[in-house]
Structures are given as structure tokens and as C-alpha cells.
Amino acid sequence: MAISFEEIISNLQKKIYHPIYFLMGEEAYFIDKISNYITDHVLSDAEKGFNQSVLYGKDLEPHTIMANARRFPMMANHQVIVVREAQNIRKIEELESYAQNPLSSTILVINYKYKTIDKRKTFARLIDQKGVLFESKKIYDNQLPAWISSYLKNLNYTIAPQAAVMIAEYLGADLGKVANELDKLVISLPAGSQITPDQVEKNIGISKEFNAFELQNALGERNLLKANRIINYFGANPSTNPFPVVISSLFGYFSKVLNYHFLEDKSQNNVASVLGVVPFFVKNYVVAAKNYNIKKLVEIISILREFDMKSKGSGNVSSSPADLQREMIYRILH
């Protein structure tokens, strides 16, 4: 049965422990959070010396893990064994014999990052029955603003929708990096306060005027002056606004505007759900769809693909990234 990250952490906080935690999947952040919570909270500092150990997957054999897992704790109710880099273990399914009858006093945490095991096989089913089989799935870019809001809510803060999108666009879906920036951001803010674009600009260094989100809005409104001011700023600050990232952001944006045209149900909630955007910003897509018909949007997507290739050196003889960006924006708007 699938179990969520939140359920696992909630159970651990209630001291509901399982003999095996098999943590797998593409998103390392959730795996690290669960694993670290167990190593930080299950045993006292005095108990850790004899009862907590970390093993590393490279050159580690399954029988070694089982031998350690079958030991009884010393002067404690549990022993904790964390296996890091378990994705490098050959024939990890040989742990099946231990999974059939795990020791209840052992908490075996297996960090199987960036890969998954076949959930249909006996090994996976046994872990699911006897312990916790958790797949840590990657957060998509369009889910990131909502994740940021949820993360801050758990810290007793709220965030303005525009501020959440600014952070998401700037930092991307590296949850560890995003969480680290959010933790630093709230240090100087009173609990219960709302995080604004001004605070994001001041504390994270993202310009509230010159960012990918504002460029999208300027283009959606066909505001030539604003779009050119932003793209000139990007050209002058390539390290904080890399051209490939700008292209990727615009490709996602205009693809959503194109999809909007084909929606039969254009209610705010349905548009937000289908396009994967915050409901507050649906009005921006409505405006953009009025300014760009289907034919022009198909042309824009073709333009973005062309400049993606040029940014990588294909078909570009001597133009600088700044010149390419200005030409790209001109062609989008005309």
C-alpha cells in the first residue's frame, strides 16, 4: 500500500516504528529527510554509540546487512542501521530472506536513491507487508509553488503567490536547495507572517522586477517596453539568468497558453488544474490567449526551439547570448 512522506514522518513522531524502511526513487530530498529523522530521533545520544551504524552500498554484500540487522540492541529498545547508496548493491533482492522475518528490535533503513525496485516482485511485496516501501517521486516544476507554500505552512508562514512563483522559477525543482533558502528566509521574519516578493528579493537575491515570471507576464500582455527592459537585464546578468533557463521557462509558459485555447471548460479551477498553475494566475493566461492566437503560438514554440539550438551553438556564428535573447523576444512579439 502506498504511503506518503507526511504519513511516514507523522508515524515516526508518534514513535510508530517499522523494522524495514526501503526508501527509493528519484527525489533524494524526501529520502534524506526520513533517514535523517530516524537517525536523529529514534535513539538517545547515549544509545547511539552501541546501537546506531551506517553502512555504504559500494562493495557491501546483502549477507553483511543481514548479519548486522539480526543483532540485538545493547541497553536500548532498538538498534538503527542505515544503508546509504544502496542502489550500488548487487543482488539487493537477496535481502528477501531477512524481509520474510525481520527482527522487530532492528530499524533497517535502506536508502536506494535515483532508482526503484520492481513493486510486483516478492521482495518488494514483503517489504511493503513487513515494513515501509516508499517511492520518492520527483516534484514537477508546476507543482513547486504549491510545495513551497506547503513547506512554509508547516513552519507557520504563508507566502504570496507571486513570491512562490519567483522562488520556483529561480531555484528550480531542487527541493534541498529550495528548502535551504526558505529556512534562511524565515529566520529574520516573525512567525505567522506572509512572505512577499520584496522579502524574496531582499533575502534570496531574486529581482522582483527582472525575473522569468515577470518576463512571461510582459510577453503575455504584449508589453514591448517591459519585455525589452527585462531581456536587456538578463543579457547583462547572464549568471543569474542563463539563456537556456529563460528559453525553458518561456517554452513551458507558451505551451500552457496554447493548451488553454483547446480547453472546453475554461473555468478558473479547471484551467488551474489542467495547466498546473496557481488559480490566482489563471487570469494571466486568459490575457495571453487573447493576445496570441493558435497560429502565432505554434510559431512562437518553433522560435523557441530554434533559439534553443542557437544557444547551444547550432546555426549561430557570432551572436552573443544577449543579442540572441533580444532577437528572440523581438520575433515573439512581432
C-alpha positions as CSV (number, residue, x, y, z in Angstrom):
1,M,0.0,0.0,0.0
2,A,1.4,3.4,-1.0
3,I,2.4,5.6,1.9
4,S,3.2,9.3,1.8
5,F,6.1,11.2,3.1
6,E,3.9,13.0,5.5
7,E,2.4,9.8,6.9
8,I,5.8,8.3,7.5
9,I,7.1,11.4,9.4
10,S,3.8,11.6,11.4
11,N,4.2,7.9,12.4
12,L,7.8,8.4,13.4
13,Q,6.8,11.4,15.5
14,K,4.3,9.2,17.3
15,K,7.1,6.6,17.8
16,I,5.4,4.1,15.5
17,Y,8.4,2.3,14.1
18,H,8.8,-0.4,11.4
19,P,11.6,-3.0,11.1
20,I,12.4,-2.0,7.5
21,Y,12.3,1.3,5.6
22,F,13.1,0.9,1.9
23,L,13.3,4.4,0.6
24,M,13.7,4.6,-3.2
25,G,13.1,6.9,-6.1
26,E,14.3,10.0,-8.0
27,E,13.8,12.7,-5.3
28,A,16.7,12.5,-2.8
29,Y,15.2,15.2,-0.6
30,F,12.4,13.0,0.9
31,I,14.7,10.0,1.3
32,D,17.2,12.1,3.2
33,K,14.5,13.7,5.4
34,I,13.1,10.3,6.5
35,S,16.5,8.7,7.0
36,N,17.8,11.7,9.0
37,Y,14.7,11.9,11.2
38,I,15.2,8.3,12.2
39,T,18.9,8.7,12.9
40,D,18.3,11.9,14.9
41,H,15.3,10.9,16.9
42,V,14.8,7.2,17.5
43,L,17.8,6.7,19.8
44,S,19.2,8.9,22.6
45,D,22.7,10.1,22.3
46,A,23.8,7.6,24.9
47,E,22.2,4.7,23.0
48,K,23.6,5.6,19.6
49,G,27.2,4.6,20.4
50,F,26.4,0.9,20.5
51,N,23.1,0.8,18.6
52,Q,23.4,3.0,15.5
53,S,25.5,2.3,12.5
54,V,25.8,3.4,8.9
55,L,26.8,1.1,6.0
56,Y,27.7,2.1,2.5
57,G,26.5,0.3,-0.6
58,K,29.6,0.1,-2.6
59,D,31.3,-3.3,-2.1
60,L,28.6,-4.2,0.5
61,E,27.0,-7.6,0.3
62,P,23.4,-8.4,1.4
63,H,24.6,-11.0,3.9
64,T,26.6,-8.3,5.7
65,I,23.5,-6.2,6.1
66,M,21.5,-9.2,7.3
67,A,24.2,-10.1,9.8
68,N,24.1,-6.6,11.3
69,A,20.3,-6.5,11.3
70,R,20.0,-9.8,13.2
71,R,22.0,-8.5,16.2
72,F,20.1,-7.4,19.3
73,P,20.4,-3.9,20.7
74,M,22.5,-3.2,23.8
75,M,20.8,-1.4,26.6
76,A,18.2,0.0,24.3
77,N,14.8,-1.0,22.8
78,H,16.1,-0.6,19.2
79,Q,19.2,-0.6,17.0
80,V,19.2,1.6,13.9
81,I,21.1,0.5,10.8
82,V,21.2,2.9,7.8
83,V,22.4,1.7,4.5
84,R,23.4,4.6,2.2
85,E,24.0,4.3,-1.5
86,A,22.1,1.0,-1.5
87,Q,21.4,1.4,-5.2
88,N,25.0,0.3,-5.7
89,I,24.5,-3.1,-4.0
90,R,24.5,-6.0,-6.4
91,K,21.6,-8.5,-5.9
92,I,19.9,-6.5,-3.2
93,E,16.9,-8.8,-3.6
94,E,18.9,-11.3,-1.6
95,L,17.7,-9.4,1.4
96,E,14.3,-11.2,0.8
97,S,15.2,-13.9,3.4
98,Y,15.6,-11.2,6.0
99,A,12.4,-9.3,4.9
100,Q,10.4,-12.6,5.5
101,N,11.2,-12.4,9.2
102,P,12.8,-9.1,10.2
103,L,13.9,-8.5,13.8
104,S,11.4,-6.2,15.5
105,S,14.1,-4.5,17.6
106,T,16.0,-3.5,14.4
107,I,15.1,-0.5,12.3
108,L,16.8,-1.1,9.0
109,V,16.8,2.0,6.7
110,I,17.8,1.4,3.1
111,N,18.5,4.5,1.0
112,Y,18.0,3.4,-2.6
113,K,18.3,6.7,-4.4
114,Y,17.6,7.5,-8.1
115,K,16.3,4.0,-8.8
116,T,13.3,1.8,-7.9
117,I,12.8,-1.9,-7.4
118,D,10.0,-3.8,-9.2
119,K,7.0,-3.5,-6.9
120,R,5.5,-6.6,-8.4
121,K,8.2,-8.9,-7.2
122,T,8.2,-10.8,-3.9
123,F,11.0,-8.8,-2.4
124,A,9.1,-5.5,-2.7
125,R,5.8,-7.1,-1.6
126,L,7.5,-8.5,1.6
127,I,8.9,-5.1,2.5
128,D,5.5,-3.5,1.9
129,Q,3.9,-6.1,4.2
130,K,6.5,-6.1,7.0
131,G,7.7,-2.5,6.8
132,V,7.6,0.6,4.7
133,L,8.2,0.7,0.9
134,F,8.4,4.4,-0.1
135,E,8.9,5.8,-3.5
136,S,10.2,9.3,-3.5
137,K,8.9,10.9,-6.7
138,K,10.3,13.9,-8.4
139,I,8.3,17.2,-8.0
140,Y,7.4,18.7,-11.3
141,D,8.1,22.4,-11.9
142,N,4.4,23.3,-12.0
143,Q,4.0,21.6,-8.6
144,L,6.8,23.6,-7.0
145,P,4.9,26.8,-5.9
146,A,2.3,24.7,-4.1
147,W,5.1,22.7,-2.4
148,I,6.8,25.9,-1.3
149,S,3.5,27.1,0.2
150,S,3.0,23.8,2.0
151,Y,6.6,23.8,3.3
152,L,6.2,27.3,4.7
153,K,2.8,26.5,6.2
154,N,4.5,23.7,8.3
155,L,6.9,26.4,9.5
156,N,3.9,28.7,10.4
157,Y,4.4,31.1,7.5
158,T,2.4,32.0,4.3
159,I,3.7,33.2,1.0
160,A,2.2,35.5,-1.7
161,P,1.5,33.5,-4.9
162,Q,3.9,35.7,-6.9
163,A,6.7,35.2,-4.4
164,A,6.3,31.5,-4.5
165,V,6.5,31.5,-8.3
166,M,9.5,33.8,-8.2
167,I,11.4,31.3,-6.0
168,A,10.2,28.3,-8.1
169,E,11.3,29.9,-11.3
170,Y,14.7,31.0,-9.9
171,L,15.7,27.9,-8.0
172,G,14.1,25.1,-10.0
173,A,12.9,21.8,-8.6
174,D,16.0,21.0,-6.4
175,L,14.0,20.6,-3.2
176,G,17.0,20.5,-1.0
177,K,18.2,23.9,-2.3
178,V,14.7,25.4,-2.1
179,A,14.2,24.2,1.5
180,N,17.6,25.6,2.5
181,E,16.8,29.0,1.0
182,L,13.3,29.0,2.7
183,D,14.9,28.1,6.0
184,K,17.3,31.0,5.7
185,L,14.5,33.3,4.6
186,V,12.2,32.8,7.6
187,I,15.0,33.3,10.2
188,S,14.5,37.1,10.2
189,L,10.7,37.1,9.9
190,P,8.1,37.0,12.7
191,A,6.2,33.7,12.9
192,G,2.9,33.8,11.2
193,S,3.9,36.5,8.7
194,Q,3.4,36.4,4.9
195,I,6.4,36.3,2.7
196,T,6.2,38.9,0.0
197,P,8.1,39.5,-3.3
198,D,10.1,42.3,-1.6
199,Q,11.3,39.9,1.0
200,V,12.3,37.3,-1.6
201,E,14.2,40.0,-3.5
202,K,16.0,41.2,-0.3
203,N,16.8,37.8,1.2
204,I,17.3,35.4,-1.8
205,G,18.5,37.9,-4.3
206,I,15.8,37.4,-6.9
207,S,14.8,40.7,-8.6
208,K,11.0,41.2,-8.2
209,E,11.0,43.2,-11.5
210,F,13.6,41.3,-13.6
211,N,12.8,37.6,-13.4
212,A,11.4,34.8,-15.7
213,F,7.9,35.2,-14.2
214,E,7.7,38.9,-15.0
215,L,9.1,38.3,-18.5
216,Q,6.2,35.8,-19.1
217,N,3.7,38.4,-17.9
218,A,5.2,41.1,-20.1
219,L,5.1,38.9,-23.1
220,G,1.6,37.7,-22.3
221,E,0.4,41.3,-22.2
222,R,2.5,42.1,-25.3
223,N,4.1,44.9,-23.3
224,L,7.1,45.6,-25.6
225,L,8.8,48.1,-23.3
226,K,8.7,45.9,-20.2
227,A,9.7,42.7,-22.1
228,N,12.7,44.5,-23.6
229,R,13.8,46.0,-20.3
230,I,13.7,42.6,-18.7
231,I,15.6,40.8,-21.5
232,N,18.2,43.5,-21.5
233,Y,18.7,43.0,-17.8
234,F,19.0,39.2,-18.4
235,G,21.6,39.9,-21.1
236,A,23.6,42.0,-18.7
237,N,23.3,39.4,-15.9
238,P,23.8,36.0,-17.6
239,S,25.0,34.2,-14.5
240,T,21.7,34.7,-12.7
241,N,19.5,34.4,-15.8
242,P,21.1,31.8,-18.1
243,F,19.7,31.8,-21.6
244,P,18.8,28.1,-21.7
245,V,16.8,28.5,-18.5
246,V,14.9,31.5,-20.0
247,I,14.1,29.5,-23.1
248,S,12.8,26.6,-21.0
249,S,10.7,28.9,-18.9
250,L,9.1,30.5,-21.9
251,F,8.6,27.2,-23.7
252,G,6.6,25.9,-20.7
253,Y,4.6,29.2,-20.5
254,F,3.6,29.4,-24.1
255,S,2.8,25.7,-24.2
256,K,0.3,26.3,-21.5
257,V,-1.2,29.3,-23.3
258,L,-1.6,27.1,-26.4
259,N,-3.3,24.4,-24.3
260,Y,-5.7,27.0,-22.9
261,H,-7.1,27.6,-26.3
262,F,-8.2,23.9,-26.6
263,L,-9.9,23.7,-23.2
264,E,-13.7,23.4,-23.4
265,D,-14.1,24.2,-19.7
266,K,-12.3,27.5,-19.1
267,S,-13.5,27.9,-15.5
268,Q,-10.7,29.1,-13.2
269,N,-10.4,25.9,-11.2
270,N,-10.4,23.7,-14.3
271,V,-7.8,25.8,-16.1
272,A,-5.6,25.8,-13.0
273,S,-5.9,22.0,-12.6
274,V,-5.2,21.2,-16.3
275,L,-2.4,23.7,-16.8
276,G,-0.9,23.0,-13.4
277,V,-0.8,26.7,-12.3
278,V,-1.9,28.5,-9.2
279,P,-5.6,29.6,-9.6
280,F,-4.6,33.2,-8.8
281,F,-2.6,33.4,-12.1
282,V,-5.2,31.9,-14.4
283,K,-6.2,35.5,-15.4
284,N,-2.7,36.0,-16.8
285,Y,-3.2,33.0,-19.2
286,V,-6.6,34.4,-20.2
287,V,-5.0,37.7,-21.2
288,A,-2.2,35.9,-23.1
289,A,-4.6,33.7,-25.0
290,K,-6.4,36.9,-26.2
291,N,-3.2,38.4,-27.4
292,Y,-1.9,35.2,-29.2
293,N,-3.9,33.0,-31.4
294,I,-3.2,29.4,-32.0
295,K,-1.2,30.0,-35.2
296,K,1.1,32.6,-33.5
297,L,1.6,30.3,-30.5
298,V,2.7,27.4,-32.7
299,E,5.1,29.9,-34.4
300,I,6.5,31.0,-31.0
301,I,7.1,27.5,-29.9
302,S,9.0,26.9,-33.2
303,I,11.0,30.1,-32.5
304,L,11.9,28.9,-29.0
305,R,13.2,25.6,-30.4
306,E,15.2,27.5,-33.0
307,F,16.9,29.7,-30.3
308,D,17.4,26.7,-28.0
309,M,19.6,25.2,-30.8
310,K,21.4,28.5,-31.4
311,S,22.1,28.9,-27.7
312,K,23.9,25.6,-27.9
313,G,26.0,26.8,-30.9
314,S,24.0,25.2,-33.7
315,G,23.4,27.7,-36.6
316,N,24.9,30.6,-34.6
317,V,28.1,32.0,-36.0
318,S,28.9,35.0,-33.8
319,S,25.9,36.4,-31.9
320,S,26.2,36.8,-28.2
321,P,23.6,35.3,-25.8
322,A,22.4,38.8,-25.1
323,D,21.9,39.5,-28.8
324,L,20.2,36.2,-29.3
325,Q,17.8,36.9,-26.5
326,R,16.8,40.3,-27.9
327,E,16.2,38.8,-31.3
328,M,14.1,36.0,-29.8
329,I,11.9,38.5,-27.9
330,Y,11.5,40.7,-31.0
331,R,10.3,37.7,-33.1
332,I,7.9,36.6,-30.4
333,L,6.3,40.0,-30.1
334,H,6.1,40.7,-33.9
